[in-house]
């Protein structure tokens, strides 16, 4: 059985849905008509499929990928956070605070030596220092942190494998 048939059985997606998702992930600015030409359908069924893929949550959001350097956010740090105590209230306090921090582009609850991993965008080491001291330092739930700084980007595709 071809892999796309296995995926259909698991997710309810057929080969055309998968093709549409791949196309949109590569270039979400394409018109429905352009996508329809690529998947060999007319525009109306492609429009309906995209609408269904959004309704079912396969497409969470359509967004522009911005140039961080042009916007003055070229200093990127990965900040590993360790909670002071593993309590629901501490975790909730931290997660609520992160939602309000524009500098944090991504945050994950992780396993291992640390509890959270944040990707932080700022303009300089000085600004990162202020972020750590003035913002994270005010969160009493944090027991410790460790930082790694990006020296160069090797791959950042913003893509999820669609098979």
Rosetta constraint file for C-alpha pairs under 8 A:
AtomPair CA 1 CA 5 HARMONIC 6.53 0.50
AtomPair CA 1 CA 6 HARMONIC 7.17 0.50
AtomPair CA 2 CA 6 HARMONIC 6.87 0.50
AtomPair CA 3 CA 7 HARMONIC 6.34 0.50
AtomPair CA 3 CA 163 HARMONIC 7.63 0.50
AtomPair CA 4 CA 8 HARMONIC 6.13 0.50
AtomPair CA 4 CA 14 HARMONIC 6.85 0.50
AtomPair CA 4 CA 15 HARMONIC 5.95 0.50
AtomPair CA 4 CA 163 HARMONIC 6.83 0.50
AtomPair CA 5 CA 9 HARMONIC 6.30 0.50
AtomPair CA 5 CA 14 HARMONIC 7.17 0.50
AtomPair CA 5 CA 15 HARMONIC 7.78 0.50
AtomPair CA 6 CA 10 HARMONIC 6.33 0.50
AtomPair CA 7 CA 11 HARMONIC 5.82 0.50
AtomPair CA 7 CA 12 HARMONIC 7.35 0.50
AtomPair CA 7 CA 13 HARMONIC 6.69 0.50
AtomPair CA 7 CA 14 HARMONIC 7.55 0.50
AtomPair CA 7 CA 163 HARMONIC 7.28 0.50
AtomPair CA 8 CA 12 HARMONIC 4.65 0.50
AtomPair CA 8 CA 13 HARMONIC 4.57 0.50
AtomPair CA 8 CA 14 HARMONIC 5.12 0.50
AtomPair CA 8 CA 15 HARMONIC 7.73 0.50
AtomPair CA 9 CA 13 HARMONIC 7.74 0.50
AtomPair CA 13 CA 17 HARMONIC 5.63 0.50
AtomPair CA 13 CA 18 HARMONIC 6.57 0.50
AtomPair CA 14 CA 18 HARMONIC 6.34 0.50
AtomPair CA 15 CA 19 HARMONIC 6.13 0.50
AtomPair CA 16 CA 20 HARMONIC 6.13 0.50
AtomPair CA 16 CA 39 HARMONIC 6.59 0.50
AtomPair CA 17 CA 21 HARMONIC 6.21 0.50
AtomPair CA 17 CA 49 HARMONIC 7.04 0.50
AtomPair CA 17 CA 53 HARMONIC 7.95 0.50
AtomPair CA 18 CA 22 HARMONIC 6.21 0.50
AtomPair CA 18 CA 162 HARMONIC 6.59 0.50
AtomPair CA 18 CA 163 HARMONIC 6.93 0.50
AtomPair CA 19 CA 23 HARMONIC 6.18 0.50
AtomPair CA 19 CA 39 HARMONIC 6.91 0.50
AtomPair CA 20 CA 24 HARMONIC 6.10 0.50
AtomPair CA 20 CA 35 HARMONIC 6.99 0.50
AtomPair CA 20 CA 39 HARMONIC 7.27 0.50
AtomPair CA 20 CA 50 HARMONIC 7.71 0.50
AtomPair CA 21 CA 25 HARMONIC 5.98 0.50
AtomPair CA 21 CA 59 HARMONIC 7.96 0.50
AtomPair CA 21 CA 162 HARMONIC 7.29 0.50
AtomPair CA 22 CA 26 HARMONIC 6.30 0.50
AtomPair CA 22 CA 162 HARMONIC 6.43 0.50
AtomPair CA 23 CA 27 HARMONIC 6.20 0.50
AtomPair CA 23 CA 28 HARMONIC 7.45 0.50
AtomPair CA 23 CA 35 HARMONIC 7.16 0.50
AtomPair CA 24 CA 28 HARMONIC 4.43 0.50
AtomPair CA 24 CA 29 HARMONIC 7.73 0.50
AtomPair CA 24 CA 30 HARMONIC 7.43 0.50
AtomPair CA 25 CA 159 HARMONIC 6.59 0.50
AtomPair CA 26 CA 159 HARMONIC 7.95 0.50
AtomPair CA 28 CA 62 HARMONIC 6.89 0.50
AtomPair CA 30 CA 34 HARMONIC 5.99 0.50
AtomPair CA 30 CA 35 HARMONIC 6.55 0.50
AtomPair CA 31 CA 35 HARMONIC 6.35 0.50
AtomPair CA 32 CA 36 HARMONIC 5.99 0.50
AtomPair CA 32 CA 43 HARMONIC 5.74 0.50
AtomPair CA 32 CA 46 HARMONIC 6.58 0.50
AtomPair CA 32 CA 47 HARMONIC 6.11 0.50
AtomPair CA 33 CA 37 HARMONIC 6.28 0.50
AtomPair CA 33 CA 42 HARMONIC 7.22 0.50
AtomPair CA 33 CA 43 HARMONIC 5.00 0.50
AtomPair CA 34 CA 38 HARMONIC 6.55 0.50
AtomPair CA 35 CA 39 HARMONIC 6.40 0.50
AtomPair CA 35 CA 43 HARMONIC 7.86 0.50
AtomPair CA 35 CA 46 HARMONIC 7.43 0.50
AtomPair CA 36 CA 40 HARMONIC 5.78 0.50
AtomPair CA 36 CA 41 HARMONIC 4.98 0.50
AtomPair CA 36 CA 42 HARMONIC 5.47 0.50
AtomPair CA 36 CA 43 HARMONIC 5.28 0.50
AtomPair CA 36 CA 46 HARMONIC 5.88 0.50
AtomPair CA 37 CA 41 HARMONIC 6.34 0.50
AtomPair CA 37 CA 42 HARMONIC 7.22 0.50
AtomPair CA 41 CA 45 HARMONIC 7.01 0.50
AtomPair CA 41 CA 46 HARMONIC 6.88 0.50
AtomPair CA 42 CA 46 HARMONIC 6.73 0.50
AtomPair CA 43 CA 47 HARMONIC 6.00 0.50
AtomPair CA 44 CA 48 HARMONIC 6.25 0.50
AtomPair CA 45 CA 49 HARMONIC 6.08 0.50
AtomPair CA 46 CA 50 HARMONIC 6.14 0.50
AtomPair CA 47 CA 51 HARMONIC 6.16 0.50
AtomPair CA 48 CA 52 HARMONIC 6.15 0.50
AtomPair CA 49 CA 53 HARMONIC 6.05 0.50
AtomPair CA 50 CA 54 HARMONIC 6.19 0.50
AtomPair CA 51 CA 55 HARMONIC 6.20 0.50
AtomPair CA 52 CA 56 HARMONIC 5.97 0.50
AtomPair CA 53 CA 57 HARMONIC 6.20 0.50
AtomPair CA 53 CA 58 HARMONIC 5.23 0.50
AtomPair CA 53 CA 59 HARMONIC 5.90 0.50
AtomPair CA 54 CA 58 HARMONIC 5.87 0.50
AtomPair CA 54 CA 59 HARMONIC 4.73 0.50
AtomPair CA 54 CA 60 HARMONIC 6.53 0.50
AtomPair CA 55 CA 59 HARMONIC 7.98 0.50
AtomPair CA 67 CA 71 HARMONIC 6.47 0.50
AtomPair CA 68 CA 72 HARMONIC 6.30 0.50
AtomPair CA 68 CA 73 HARMONIC 4.99 0.50
AtomPair CA 68 CA 74 HARMONIC 5.57 0.50
AtomPair CA 69 CA 73 HARMONIC 5.48 0.50
AtomPair CA 69 CA 74 HARMONIC 4.53 0.50
AtomPair CA 72 CA 122 HARMONIC 7.37 0.50
AtomPair CA 72 CA 123 HARMONIC 5.40 0.50
AtomPair CA 73 CA 121 HARMONIC 5.34 0.50
AtomPair CA 73 CA 122 HARMONIC 4.61 0.50
AtomPair CA 73 CA 123 HARMONIC 4.52 0.50
AtomPair CA 73 CA 124 HARMONIC 7.87 0.50
AtomPair CA 74 CA 121 HARMONIC 6.87 0.50
AtomPair CA 74 CA 122 HARMONIC 6.55 0.50
AtomPair CA 74 CA 123 HARMONIC 5.66 0.50
AtomPair CA 74 CA 124 HARMONIC 7.54 0.50
AtomPair CA 75 CA 121 HARMONIC 5.96 0.50
AtomPair CA 75 CA 122 HARMONIC 5.24 0.50
AtomPair CA 75 CA 123 HARMONIC 5.22 0.50
AtomPair CA 75 CA 124 HARMONIC 5.37 0.50
AtomPair CA 75 CA 125 HARMONIC 7.07 0.50
AtomPair CA 75 CA 149 HARMONIC 7.75 0.50
AtomPair CA 75 CA 150 HARMONIC 7.35 0.50
AtomPair CA 76 CA 119 HARMONIC 7.00 0.50
AtomPair CA 76 CA 120 HARMONIC 5.65 0.50
AtomPair CA 76 CA 121 HARMONIC 4.83 0.50
AtomPair CA 76 CA 122 HARMONIC 6.43 0.50
AtomPair CA 76 CA 149 HARMONIC 6.07 0.50
AtomPair CA 76 CA 150 HARMONIC 5.52 0.50
AtomPair CA 77 CA 119 HARMONIC 5.89 0.50
AtomPair CA 77 CA 120 HARMONIC 5.14 0.50
AtomPair CA 77 CA 121 HARMONIC 6.71 0.50
AtomPair CA 77 CA 128 HARMONIC 7.96 0.50
AtomPair CA 77 CA 147 HARMONIC 6.50 0.50
AtomPair CA 77 CA 148 HARMONIC 5.63 0.50
AtomPair CA 77 CA 149 HARMONIC 4.44 0.50
AtomPair CA 77 CA 150 HARMONIC 6.00 0.50
AtomPair CA 78 CA 117 HARMONIC 6.75 0.50
AtomPair CA 78 CA 118 HARMONIC 5.60 0.50
AtomPair CA 78 CA 119 HARMONIC 4.72 0.50
AtomPair CA 78 CA 120 HARMONIC 6.20 0.50
AtomPair CA 78 CA 147 HARMONIC 5.62 0.50
AtomPair CA 78 CA 148 HARMONIC 5.12 0.50
AtomPair CA 78 CA 149 HARMONIC 6.25 0.50
AtomPair CA 78 CA 150 HARMONIC 7.68 0.50
AtomPair CA 79 CA 117 HARMONIC 5.71 0.50
AtomPair CA 79 CA 118 HARMONIC 5.09 0.50
AtomPair CA 79 CA 119 HARMONIC 6.45 0.50
AtomPair CA 79 CA 120 HARMONIC 7.16 0.50
AtomPair CA 79 CA 145 HARMONIC 6.69 0.50
AtomPair CA 79 CA 146 HARMONIC 5.80 0.50
AtomPair CA 79 CA 147 HARMONIC 4.50 0.50
AtomPair CA 79 CA 148 HARMONIC 6.52 0.50
AtomPair CA 80 CA 114 HARMONIC 6.07 0.50
AtomPair CA 80 CA 115 HARMONIC 7.42 0.50
AtomPair CA 80 CA 116 HARMONIC 5.82 0.50
AtomPair CA 80 CA 117 HARMONIC 4.65 0.50
AtomPair CA 80 CA 118 HARMONIC 6.51 0.50
AtomPair CA 80 CA 145 HARMONIC 5.32 0.50
AtomPair CA 80 CA 146 HARMONIC 5.04 0.50
AtomPair CA 80 CA 147 HARMONIC 6.12 0.50
AtomPair CA 81 CA 114 HARMONIC 5.65 0.50
AtomPair CA 81 CA 115 HARMONIC 5.79 0.50
AtomPair CA 81 CA 116 HARMONIC 5.01 0.50
AtomPair CA 81 CA 117 HARMONIC 6.24 0.50
AtomPair CA 81 CA 118 HARMONIC 7.89 0.50
AtomPair CA 81 CA 142 HARMONIC 6.89 0.50
AtomPair CA 81 CA 143 HARMONIC 7.72 0.50
AtomPair CA 81 CA 144 HARMONIC 6.04 0.50
AtomPair CA 81 CA 145 HARMONIC 4.51 0.50
AtomPair CA 81 CA 146 HARMONIC 6.75 0.50
AtomPair CA 82 CA 113 HARMONIC 7.62 0.50
AtomPair CA 82 CA 114 HARMONIC 4.79 0.50
AtomPair CA 82 CA 115 HARMONIC 5.14 0.50
AtomPair CA 82 CA 116 HARMONIC 6.80 0.50
AtomPair CA 82 CA 142 HARMONIC 6.07 0.50
AtomPair CA 82 CA 143 HARMONIC 5.47 0.50
AtomPair CA 82 CA 144 HARMONIC 5.01 0.50
AtomPair CA 82 CA 145 HARMONIC 5.87 0.50
AtomPair CA 83 CA 90 HARMONIC 7.29 0.50
AtomPair CA 83 CA 91 HARMONIC 7.59 0.50
AtomPair CA 83 CA 114 HARMONIC 7.81 0.50
AtomPair CA 83 CA 115 HARMONIC 6.49 0.50
AtomPair CA 83 CA 141 HARMONIC 5.89 0.50
AtomPair CA 83 CA 142 HARMONIC 4.58 0.50
AtomPair CA 83 CA 143 HARMONIC 4.83 0.50
AtomPair CA 83 CA 144 HARMONIC 6.82 0.50
AtomPair CA 84 CA 90 HARMONIC 7.93 0.50
AtomPair CA 84 CA 140 HARMONIC 7.87 0.50
AtomPair CA 84 CA 141 HARMONIC 5.41 0.50
AtomPair CA 84 CA 142 HARMONIC 5.10 0.50
AtomPair CA 84 CA 143 HARMONIC 3.73 0.50
AtomPair CA 84 CA 144 HARMONIC 7.25 0.50
AtomPair CA 85 CA 90 HARMONIC 7.05 0.50
AtomPair CA 85 CA 141 HARMONIC 7.20 0.50
AtomPair CA 85 CA 143 HARMONIC 7.48 0.50
AtomPair CA 86 CA 90 HARMONIC 6.86 0.50
AtomPair CA 86 CA 91 HARMONIC 7.17 0.50
AtomPair CA 87 CA 91 HARMONIC 6.28 0.50
AtomPair CA 88 CA 92 HARMONIC 6.02 0.50
AtomPair CA 89 CA 93 HARMONIC 5.98 0.50
AtomPair CA 90 CA 94 HARMONIC 6.19 0.50
AtomPair CA 90 CA 141 HARMONIC 5.20 0.50
AtomPair CA 91 CA 95 HARMONIC 6.08 0.50
AtomPair CA 91 CA 141 HARMONIC 7.69 0.50
AtomPair CA 92 CA 96 HARMONIC 5.92 0.50
AtomPair CA 93 CA 97 HARMONIC 6.19 0.50
AtomPair CA 93 CA 141 HARMONIC 7.30 0.50
AtomPair CA 94 CA 98 HARMONIC 6.22 0.50
AtomPair CA 94 CA 139 HARMONIC 7.28 0.50
AtomPair CA 94 CA 141 HARMONIC 6.89 0.50
AtomPair CA 94 CA 142 HARMONIC 7.81 0.50
AtomPair CA 95 CA 99 HARMONIC 6.46 0.50
AtomPair CA 96 CA 100 HARMONIC 7.07 0.50
AtomPair CA 97 CA 101 HARMONIC 6.81 0.50
AtomPair CA 98 CA 104 HARMONIC 6.96 0.50
AtomPair CA 98 CA 107 HARMONIC 7.70 0.50
AtomPair CA 103 CA 120 HARMONIC 5.37 0.50
AtomPair CA 103 CA 121 HARMONIC 5.13 0.50
AtomPair CA 103 CA 122 HARMONIC 6.30 0.50
AtomPair CA 104 CA 118 HARMONIC 6.42 0.50
AtomPair CA 104 CA 119 HARMONIC 5.74 0.50
AtomPair CA 104 CA 120 HARMONIC 4.52 0.50
AtomPair CA 104 CA 121 HARMONIC 6.36 0.50
AtomPair CA 105 CA 118 HARMONIC 7.46 0.50
AtomPair CA 105 CA 119 HARMONIC 5.59 0.50
AtomPair CA 105 CA 120 HARMONIC 5.94 0.50
AtomPair CA 105 CA 121 HARMONIC 6.78 0.50
AtomPair CA 106 CA 118 HARMONIC 5.57 0.50
AtomPair CA 106 CA 119 HARMONIC 5.11 0.50
AtomPair CA 106 CA 120 HARMONIC 7.44 0.50
AtomPair CA 107 CA 116 HARMONIC 6.81 0.50
AtomPair CA 107 CA 117 HARMONIC 5.52 0.50
AtomPair CA 107 CA 118 HARMONIC 4.24 0.50
AtomPair CA 107 CA 119 HARMONIC 6.39 0.50
AtomPair CA 108 CA 116 HARMONIC 5.45 0.50
AtomPair CA 108 CA 117 HARMONIC 5.21 0.50
AtomPair CA 108 CA 118 HARMONIC 6.49 0.50
AtomPair CA 109 CA 115 HARMONIC 5.75 0.50
AtomPair CA 109 CA 116 HARMONIC 4.44 0.50
AtomPair CA 109 CA 117 HARMONIC 6.57 0.50
AtomPair CA 110 CA 114 HARMONIC 6.87 0.50
AtomPair CA 110 CA 115 HARMONIC 5.26 0.50
AtomPair CA 110 CA 116 HARMONIC 5.32 0.50
AtomPair CA 110 CA 117 HARMONIC 6.73 0.50
AtomPair CA 111 CA 115 HARMONIC 6.17 0.50
AtomPair CA 122 CA 127 HARMONIC 6.25 0.50
AtomPair CA 122 CA 128 HARMONIC 6.24 0.50
AtomPair CA 123 CA 127 HARMONIC 6.32 0.50
AtomPair CA 123 CA 128 HARMONIC 7.81 0.50
AtomPair CA 124 CA 128 HARMONIC 6.30 0.50
AtomPair CA 125 CA 129 HARMONIC 6.11 0.50
AtomPair CA 126 CA 130 HARMONIC 6.35 0.50
AtomPair CA 127 CA 131 HARMONIC 6.15 0.50
AtomPair CA 128 CA 132 HARMONIC 6.19 0.50
AtomPair CA 129 CA 133 HARMONIC 6.12 0.50
AtomPair CA 130 CA 134 HARMONIC 5.51 0.50
AtomPair CA 130 CA 135 HARMONIC 7.46 0.50
AtomPair CA 131 CA 135 HARMONIC 5.23 0.50
AtomPair CA 131 CA 136 HARMONIC 6.57 0.50
AtomPair CA 132 CA 136 HARMONIC 4.90 0.50
AtomPair CA 132 CA 137 HARMONIC 5.94 0.50
AtomPair CA 133 CA 137 HARMONIC 4.70 0.50
AtomPair CA 133 CA 138 HARMONIC 7.49 0.50
AtomPair CA 134 CA 138 HARMONIC 6.25 0.50
AtomPair CA 135 CA 139 HARMONIC 7.16 0.50
AtomPair CA 136 CA 142 HARMONIC 7.64 0.50
AtomPair CA 137 CA 142 HARMONIC 7.86 0.50
